[in-house]
């Protein structure tokens, strides 16, 4: 029944990735619970790469294109929160940017 908050679990299967996207109107925060490591590519050209491990926090501001990549052999599991209750309402896809992340 939350009006402006989403709290939930998210996972990325081994060897998988998200598509390039941004959230037009909401902030996202994740805490990595388990897995090996995940690459988070951000920036207007997906030019910045950060690596997160279990116990690390991620913050993604509104309107920042990003891709998360799990190159490990285990699922990467996160606890996340967004200031948008449906979690998908303001997703903007950038399929033309997918090839920028190796």
Steps between C-alpha positions, in 0.01 A plus 500: 500500500798737483430818306858615428733221611600167348699253711583160362744237383666497161736246351716461192558139392855378436640624170210742446459876486236766492427697188618860488240716672437793732224594742362837399348596834639289780809425702606141558709353780614137521685295759673191357410200714671214318680395186855561385532844345294716268619768260291817494554710187365857520526833322352660192716265287521221761864597537537447877549150647468418869526153651285409799519201734272361771473760776533796260235765439409648162326831432365591158362853459206578269573533128839320517533226235631176649564131437569234764702194394542176696798315351514264797380143545243580772185713498560855622228587752415851616267668745381821337296811563362764264299812558239374253255236611458305174878483437448505123286802425780731386735251328653635178669234284813570293544191278738692274743520795505128587802429279713757688542257792724203418 
